[in-house]
Amino acid sequence: MVKAFNNITPHQLFSPARPADAPDRSALPISGDDAQAKAEVVRPLDLLGYDAVDIGTLADSWRSAPNTPVYAD
């Protein structure tokens, strides 16, 4: 299991999306306990226009929860 898209709302998803070589490309955090599963999530993020930032295990996923600095309202 991988936690992704936790800090962006559906209506925001496509507005900051950028091509892979864009200097202003945004990154979204991912977390999970399985490195292979996290690697599989990186590709869809890239296709949608985001880089991925691995923030650790599922236990660490609170770092991208509402009311944290990386959460986008």
C-alpha positions as CSV (number, residue, x, y, z in Angstrom):
1,M,0.0,0.0,0.0
2,V,1.2,3.5,-0.9
3,K,-0.2,6.7,0.3
4,A,-0.2,9.4,-2.5
5,F,-2.2,12.4,-3.5
6,N,-2.9,13.1,0.2
7,N,-1.9,16.8,0.1
8,I,-3.7,17.9,-3.1
9,T,-7.4,18.2,-3.8
10,P,-9.0,16.9,-7.0
11,H,-9.8,20.4,-8.3
12,Q,-6.1,21.4,-7.8
13,L,-4.6,18.2,-9.4
14,F,-4.1,19.6,-12.9
15,S,-3.4,23.3,-12.3
16,P,0.2,22.9,-11.0
17,A,1.0,19.9,-13.3
18,R,4.1,20.5,-15.4
19,P,6.3,18.6,-17.9
20,A,9.3,16.7,-16.5
21,D,11.8,19.3,-17.6
22,A,9.9,22.3,-16.2
23,P,11.8,24.3,-13.6
24,D,8.6,25.1,-11.7
25,R,7.4,21.5,-11.5
26,S,5.8,20.5,-8.3
27,A,6.4,17.3,-6.3
28,L,3.9,15.3,-4.3
29,P,4.8,13.2,-1.3
30,I,4.4,9.4,-1.3
31,S,4.8,7.1,1.7
32,G,4.7,3.3,2.1
33,D,6.4,0.3,3.6
34,D,7.3,-1.4,0.4
35,A,10.0,0.2,-1.9
36,Q,8.8,-1.6,-5.0
37,A,5.2,-0.4,-4.5
38,K,6.4,3.2,-4.0
39,A,8.5,2.9,-7.2
40,E,5.3,1.8,-9.1
41,V,3.5,5.0,-8.0
42,V,6.2,7.3,-9.3
43,R,5.4,6.6,-12.9
44,P,1.7,7.7,-12.8
45,L,2.7,10.8,-10.8
46,D,5.2,11.7,-13.6
47,L,2.6,11.1,-16.3
48,L,0.2,13.5,-14.4
49,G,3.0,16.2,-14.2
50,Y,4.5,15.7,-10.8
51,D,7.7,14.6,-9.2
52,A,7.5,12.3,-6.2
53,V,9.1,12.9,-2.8
54,D,9.5,9.8,-0.7
55,I,8.6,10.8,2.9
56,G,9.1,7.4,4.4
57,T,6.8,4.7,5.8
58,L,3.1,4.7,6.2
59,A,3.7,5.6,9.8
60,D,5.4,8.8,8.5
61,S,2.5,9.7,6.2
62,W,1.1,12.1,8.8
63,R,3.6,14.6,7.5
64,S,1.4,15.3,4.5
65,A,-1.9,15.3,6.4
66,P,-4.3,18.3,6.7
67,N,-2.9,21.1,8.8
68,T,0.7,20.3,8.1
69,P,3.0,22.5,6.1
70,V,3.0,20.4,3.0
71,Y,-0.8,20.2,2.8
72,A,-2.2,22.4,0.1
73,D,-5.7,23.9,0.8
